[in-house]
Amino acid sequence: MDLYLAEYDYQVADFTAPGEVNKGQWVALGPSAMHYLSRRGISYRIPEDFISREEIEEACVAQFEVLTRICRELDNILLKDDPFLKAWGIKPFFSHLWQLGQLLDLLLSRTLILKKICEHYPGATVHTHQGDPQNWSLFGLGFSFEENLWGRLLNLPGWEVTVLTRPERRNKKKPQEELKPTKNGFLPIRLKPFLSSLLRATPWGLSLGQSIHKGWWRNIWNILKPGKFGKRCGVIVGNGLYEWAGILPELMARGHPVYFLYTVDLKKGTCGSEVLGKSRPETLNSLWDKFRQALPHLPIDFTSIIKDRFEFIVEKVPVLAQGLVRNLEGFYSGKKIKALLISAVPDFSSYVMKQYCRKKNVRVLSWQHGAEWYDKRMSQRNDLTHLVGCDLMLVYGDAVKNGYKSSPLPEAEKCQLVSVGMPSLKPLRDISPVNPEGKIRILWPYGGYYKNSWYCGFSPPQSDRVYYQEQMIILQNIMELISKNKKISVTVKLYNSSAYNPPWVEELTNHEMVRIILNRPNFTELLPQHDLVIIDSPTTTLLQAVATKLPVFALMSVIRWPQEAITLLEKRAYCAERAEDLMKGLKQFIEKGTYPGEVTNDEFLKQYGTHDGNGHQVALSLMEKILHDQPSL
């Protein structure tokens, strides 16, 4: 029989073009293909029909445990022969553990899926698409969203089916381009990159530019004032501001200079023509063999797909590390720095930044960014991204703090954990439903599809396909409510950094009771304009929604929280495991006013979001102790 595998709509369109014979079984590998097939009345199956998320999780967890061990062994070999890496404590493989874990999770999960599908259809002829390898993307080593990994995997030897591949004929226009805002602000579009590059040309420029942009005029004086005025100790903010933004103005007001450093600037000129640290071919080959042999038995050997990443770590990362340290020396020179303020960072440049600061006796502080919880392991493996190279970790609540304590890293990294909360939630506490003229304005944020950035970050792992199925149930019910009650409207807030919008969005763009938001206003800016919130991907938007006094309807199955968290959340929000049940609860609320939670209950929020509500002052107090060399925190 013929078996058609498609991830995107254009792949289905290629197989179903006039003149094509496509009588066979369809398996939709992604939401785009699912939507296209559904709209054309073509039946299909999805990978979850053949293998459970729990089975994939078990395999990925076992693989990651082995990966962690082998990364440490490979680092020991590299550091033994490289005095520079050893002196700075820079571990090429362990610093890429999160990224390697993401790559291997993705490849293993898709290999297992394809294996199960092929076993279910023995002797089938598999039709799929294959494209060329794309440039690396996510955090440095990641796969681009444009890369067709399904086709690359099926092109490897070892499959017991006939595989017929077609070249990719990807749509040139991405769906999100239809909805992009056209305004470019008050500066000519060509002038913006020029001014940005000018400001980034010196270690001082970015800090001054950021201060001007934010209106932090005092910080300009703090940075530029002559030494005779007694320049105070300052801090570096690495990459994004996140929760740190709330305390920076007060540090500036007290005379502390705040410098800004982004890894995109830190990497400039780091490789060039240098060949320092390049390994001998026999060393590279022996390390590669050790790496491959250490991995668990693979259903299909996919390691060749990441061999170029492995070679980069062995040959280029030691060179890159030297360049990064050299640039950090230039940035650090002449400044009295006491702390590096940072957030979750899985990229290598940020890792080196943290290691450098620790060697210079600069305290490294990380502040939780986004919802986190512990369920078998820290969600999204954030203990790796936060705790490695960190002295002090600020978290949103005691449940998060206890989760981090379950990781071996706080002790290994000598990292202190402090519950301070998420101060940016405080302005949301007074938001209540208004229901102007009896209207019911629904806010529905889109959590984003993971696509080629998928990994085993949750338990069970997230599935784009399951997420799409639940979205369609929610959408159908909302549209039914709107058709019956003209006072009901919905705002769909898209995920800003998603490479693709949901496939169903374009069908709603002309509906008078549906509003589609891509970038601005952001989710928190939209909250005061609405009367209730639907959360189908409960991450940071869940914390922000329950911080208000708006009714919240939360789907807890696509991304699952631990049961103790759900028990607390049910005191505040309507929670459901299935989209059908979620919509039943929504309809009962709209029709009868029935809502099982109490909008003022904050038990869940205290454990995972606000702590005691005094996070701003606690964080500021901690910073002052560090800046004034007080030993006890």
N, C-alpha and C positions, 0 to 999 in steps of 0.2 A: 504494500500500500504506500501511497504518497503521504508524507508528513510535512506540513508547512509550519516553520517556526518564524515568527515575526515579532519584533520589538516595537516598531514604529509604523505609523499609518502609511508612509510612502513605500515601505516594504510590502505591506498587504496590497497596496495599489499596483505595485509591480507584478505581483503574482496573479492579480485578478484583471490585468489589462486585457483589452479585446484581443482575442486570438489565443489567449493562454488557457491551457487545460489545468484546472486546479481542483479536481475532484479528489478529496482526501480529507484527512484530519488536520485541523488547525490547532496550534498551541500559541497563545498570545503571551509574549514574554514581558510586556510592559503596558502601562495604561493607554498609551497612544494607539497601539494595535488593538487593544481591547475595545476602545471606543469606536474605532473605525469599523471593526467587524460587527459590533453590536448595531451600529447605525445602518448597516447594510443587511442585517438579518442573517448573518453567517454565524453558525454555532462554533464554539471554540472551547478549549480547556486552558487552564493555567497551571504553572508548575506546582502550586499548592495542592492540586488534585493528585499529584504523584508522590510528593514528599512533604512532610510536616516541617513547620518552622522549628519545632523542638529538635528534630533529628539533625537539621542543619546546624543548630546551635551547639549541640553536643560535639559534632565534628570540628567546628570552628574553635571551640574552647580548648579541646585537646590539642589542636594544631598550634594555638597561641601559646600554650604552656611550653611546648617543645621549642617554638620560635624564641621565646624569652630566654630559655637556657642556651640555645646555640648562639644567640646574639652576644651573650656574656662571654662565651668561649672564644668567639671570633675577635671580640674586642681585646681579650687578654693577649691574643697572638699579635694583633696590630700594635698595641701599646708597648709590647716588649721590644719591638724594633723601631719605635718612633718616640724619641725623647720629648719632642714638642707636645704630642698628644698626651703623653704621660704627665708632663709638667703641668699642663692646664687641666688635667682630668677630663679630657674630651674623648668620649667613647663613640666612634662612628656608627656602630651598629645599634647599640642601646638607644642612642639619640634618635634613631630612625625606627625604633620598635613599633611605635604607634602607627606610622605610615606603612611599614612592612606588614603589620597585622591587618591593616585595612585591605591592602592588595591581596594578601593570601586568603583572607576571609572571602573576598569577592570571587576570586578564581576557584576556590574550593567549593563554595556554595553553588556556583553555576555549573561546575563540573558534576557535582552530585545530582543537580536537577536534570542535566542532560542525560546522565547515566540512567536515572530512573525512567525518564521518558523513553529512551531507546530500549530499555528492558521491557517496557510495557508494550512496545510495538516492534517485536523482533522481526528482522528482515525488512523493515521499512526503508524506503528511500527518503532521506531527509533533505528538504529544500530550505536553504537559508541564504543570507547575504554575508559577504565578507568585504571589509575595506582595509585600507592600509593602516598600519600603526600610526597613532597621532602623537603630537607633542605631549610631554608630561604636564600634568595640571595640578591637581589638588595638593597643596602644601609642599610641592616640590616633586614627589615621586608618583603622585596619583595619576589615574587614567582620566583622560578627557571624556566629557559627556558624549563627544562625537564618535568615540571609538566603539566599534562593534566587537565586543569581547566574545559574544556567543559564537560568532562566525570564526573568530581566531581559535577558540577552543575546539570547535568541531573540525577544524583543519589539522589538528594535531593527530599523530598516529595513535592507534589503539581502539578506535570505535568499531563496534561490530555491526555497523549499519553502513549503507551506501550514502554518502553525503555529496550533494550537488550544491555548489555555491554560486551565487551571482554577485557581480560587483555592486557596491553601494551606489545608490542614486539618490543621495540625501537631498531633501529640500534645501534650497539656498536660504530661504527666509525662515527664521525661527519664529514660532508662534508668538513669543513675547514682543517681537518687534511691532506687531500690530497695535500694542497698547502702550508703547513707550511714550512718555511725555515729550513734546517737541520743544519746550522752552529751554533755553540755555542760560538763563540768568542775565545779568546786566553786562557781563564781559563778553566780548567777541569770542567765539568758540576757539579760535586759533590762539588767542592771547592767554587763555587759561593754562594750557600746558607749558607755555613759555615762562609765565610767572612762577608756576610750580617748580619747574626745573631750576629757575634762578634761585629760588629760596632754598632748594635742596642742595645747592652747590657747596655750601659750607656747613660745618657742624652747628653754627649759630643760626643759620638761615631758617631752617625748619622750625626751630623753637620760636623764633621771632614771628614767622608767618602764622604759626598756629595761635600764638598769643593775639596777634592782630585780628585773625579770623574770629576768635572767641570773644574779643573785646577785653582781654586780660591785660590791660595796659600796665598795671603794676608789675607784672612779670617781665615786661620789657626792661624796666628800670632795674629789677633784681638781677637780670642777666648781664646788662651792659654797664652797671655802675662801677666806677673805678675802685681799686682795692683799698684806697684810703678811707672809703666809707664803711669798710669792714663787711665784705660780702659774706653772707651766711651760708651754711651748708644747704645743699639742694638735693633734688631727686631727679631721676630719669623716668619718664613714662615710656614704656616699650610698647609700640604698636598702638592699639586702641585705648581710648579713655575709659570706656565702660563705667563701672561703679566708681572708679577713682575720680571721675569728673566732679562729683559732688564735694570733695574735700580740697581739691586743688586751689580754688579761689581763696580759701582761708589760709592755706600754706603760703600762697603768694602774698596775701595781705600781711602776713607776719614776717615778710622779707626773704622767704626761702625761694631761690630760683628754681623753676621747673623747666627741665629740658625734655624735648621730645625726640624720640629716635625710632625710626621704622626700619624693619629688616630690608625692605626694598632699597633703602639708601645705604644700609650697612654693607650690602653685598656688592656695591659698585667697585669695580676694579679688583675683585678678590682673586680671580683666576688668571687672567691675562695669558702670558706665555710661560708662566712658571710650570716646572715639572717636579718640584720638590715633593717627596713623599710618594711618587709613582712606584707601584710595586713591580716586581719582576713577574714575567708571565707564569713561571712555575709556582710562585706564591699565590697569585690570583687563582690558578687552576686548583691548587690544593684546598684553598678556602672554599671555592665553589663546590668542590666535591664533598667537603665536610658539611656544607650547608644543605645540599640536596639529600645526602644520606641520612641526615638527622630528622627530616620531615617524616610524619607518619605516612603509612602506605597510601598512595594517592590512586584513585580510580583511573585517572589519566594523568600522566606526568605533564603538568602545565608550567613547570619551573622555567622553561626556556623563555616564556613570555616576560619574565621579570629579570632575566640575566643581565640586561643592560643596566637596570637599577642597581643590581648587586655590584657590577663592575664600577659604577659611579661611586658607591660607598667606599669601595676598597681603594680606588685610584684617585678620585677627585676630591673626596671629602677631606682628607688630610691637607690638601692644598688649599681648599676653600677655608678650612679652619684657620690656617695661618693668615690668610688675607683678612678674615673677619676680625681676628685678634689685633692685627695691625691697624685696621680702621677704628676699632674700639679704643686703642691706645691714643689715636689722634683725637677722638671725640672726648675722651676722659681727661686729656691733658689740660691743666690749668683750671680744673673745676674741683670744687669740694663736694663730692657726691657721697651721700650717706645711704641712699636706698634706690633700688630699681622697682618700679611699680608695673606689674604686668598681669596678664590673665592667661587663660588656657591657650597654649601655643605648641602645636605638634611639629613645627618646622625646625630645621636644623639651625638656622641663623639665630632664632630666639633662644635655642638651647645654648649656643655658644655665648650669647649675650649674658645669660644667667650664670654660666660657669665662669666667665670672665669677672663678673661683678663679685662673685663669691671669693675668687682668688684675691681680689682687691679689697676684701673686707667690707664690701658694700652689701647691705642687707637686701635680699630678694624677697619681695612680697607679691603674692598672687591673690586676686580676689575672684571668687566664683563668678562666672558669667553664664547666666541661663540656669534653668531648672536642672537639678541633679538629685539622684537618689541611689540607694544601694538595694540591689535585688540579685543575689548571687555574686555580683561584682558591681563596682561603681559604673553608673550609666555612662555609656560612650567612652569607657576606659579613661575617664578624666583624671584618675589618680596619676596616670602617666603624664598627661599634658600639664597638670598643675604642679605636682609635687616634686618632680625631678628638677634638681637645682634650686629648690625653693627653701627659704628659711621660715617664712610665716605665711600661712594660708588662711584667708578670711572666707568664711562660708556663711550661707544664708540662715542656717538654723541647726539645732542640735541633732536632728535626724540625719542631716547631711554630714555633720561632724562625726557622728558615730559610724556612718558609712565609710568615711575616709579612714577611720581607725581600724577598720577591717582589712585594709590594704597593708602590705608590708612596707610600703614606701615612706610613711611618716617617720618610722624609726630609722630606716636605712638612710634617708636624706636629712635626718635630724631636723625635721620640719614641724613647727608648732601649729596647732589648729585652734582657731578662735571663731566662735559664732558671733557674727555682727549683724547679719541680715542683709537685705537688699534695699538700701535707702531710696532708690528710684521708684519703689512701690508707694511710698508715703503720699505723694500728690494724688494718687488714685483712690485713696480711702474715702473721699467724700462724694464720689461719683454715684449717682442714684438714677433709676429710671424716671423719665419725665413723661413719656407717653403723650406728647402734644396732640390735642384733638382726638384722643383715643387711638392714636397710631401705635403700631408695634413695629419697632425698627430692630431688625435682627442683624447682628454682626457675626460674620463667619470667617475666621482667618484660615488660610490654607497653609498647612505645615510643610509642604515641599516633598517632592519625590527624591529619593536618594540616588537612583540610577547607578552610574558607575562609581559613585562615592559610597556605595553600600558597604557596611561591615556589620559584624555581630556586636553592635553597641548596646543593644537592649536585650531583655530576656522576657519572652522570646524575641528574636530579631524582627525588626520592622520589615514589612513587605509592601512595595509600591502597588502591587496588584490587589492585595487585600484592601489597602487604603482606598484605591480607586473604587472598588466595589461598594465600600461603605459610603464614600462620597456620593455615589450615584443614588443610593437609597435616601440619603439626606436631601440631596438636590430635588429628587422627584417629590418628596413630601413637602418641601418648602414651596415648590412651584404649585403644588396642589392647594396649599394653604393660601397662597397669594391669589390664585384663581377664584377662591371662594370668598376672600375677604380683602377688599381693595385698600384697607388701612394697614395691611402687612407689607413690609418691604424688607429687602435683604441687601447687605453690603458684603461683598466677597473681597477680603483683603488678601492679596497675593503675597507670596514670599519673595522679598526683594532680591535675594541672591540666587533664586532658582533659575537654571538655564532654560527651563521650559515651564510654561503655564499648564495647568490641567487641560486636557483636551476638550473639556466641555465648556470652557470659559467663553470661547468665541461665539458660541450659540446664544449667549446671554447678553452680549454687548448692547443690543438694541432694545432690550426689555425695559419698559418705563419704571418698573418697580424693583429693578436689580441694578445695583451700582458696583462697578468693578474698579478696584484701586490697586495700582501696581506699586508705586513708590510712596508718594506723599498724598494725604496724611498717613503717618504710620499707625500701628495698631493702638497704641496708648492714646494717640491724638483722636482716634475715632471713637474710643469708648464713651466719652461724654455725649456723643451724638446718637447713642443707641440705647435700647431698653432691655435687651437680653443678648447673651452671647452663646454661640455654639462652638465648642472646642472638640475637634475630631482628631487632633494630633497633640496630646496634652504635654507640652514642654513649657517653655517660658511664658507663652501666651496664657497658659492655665494659671500661673502665679499672678499675672497681671489682671486677668479677668476676676479671679476670686478676691483680689485686693479691693475691688469696688463693691458696691452694694447692688450690683446688677444680678438678676437671676442667671445662673450659668448651667449649661447642659453639656456634660463632658462624656465623650466616648472613650472608654478606658481599655480597648482591646487592640487597637492598631499599635500604639505604644503603651506598654503596661507598666504601672507603678506597683510597688509591693502592697500586699493586702492591708497592712497596717496604715499605709498612707491613704488608701482608698476608703478605709473605714472612717478616718478623720475627715476626708474630703466630702463624704456623703452627708456630713452634718452641715455642710455649706452649699453643695451643688447637687444637681440631679445627675447621677452617674449611671451608665449603662454599658453592658458588654457588647451589645449588638446595636447597629444603627436603627433597626426597626423599633427596638424598645426605647431608644433615645427619642425617636420621633413621636412615639406614643406619649411619652412624658411631656414633650413640648406641646402637643395638641391639647392635652389635659390642662396644661397651664394656660394656654391661650383661651380655651373654651370655658374653663371652670375656675381658673386662678389657683389650681392645685400645685403646690411646690413643696416638696418634702424637706428641703433644707432651710436654714436660717441665714439670711444674707449677711448678718453681722457676726456669725461664728467665725473665729479666726484660729481655731486649734490647728488645722492643717497648715495655715499660712505661717504660724509661728515656728513650726517645725521645719518648714522647707522654704520659707520666704523672708519673713520680717524679723524673726527671732523676737527680741523684746521691744522692737521699734526704735531703739536708740543707736542704731548702727553708725550713723553719721558721726556722732560724738565719740563713740568707741574707737572707730578707725582713726579719727583725728588725734585722739589721745595717744594711740599707739604710734602714730607717725611722729608726734612731738617727742616721745621718749627716744625713738630711734635717732632723730635729728639732733638731740641733745645728749646722745651717748649714755642714756640711762640704762643700766644693765638688765633690769627686770621689766618684762612685758606683762 
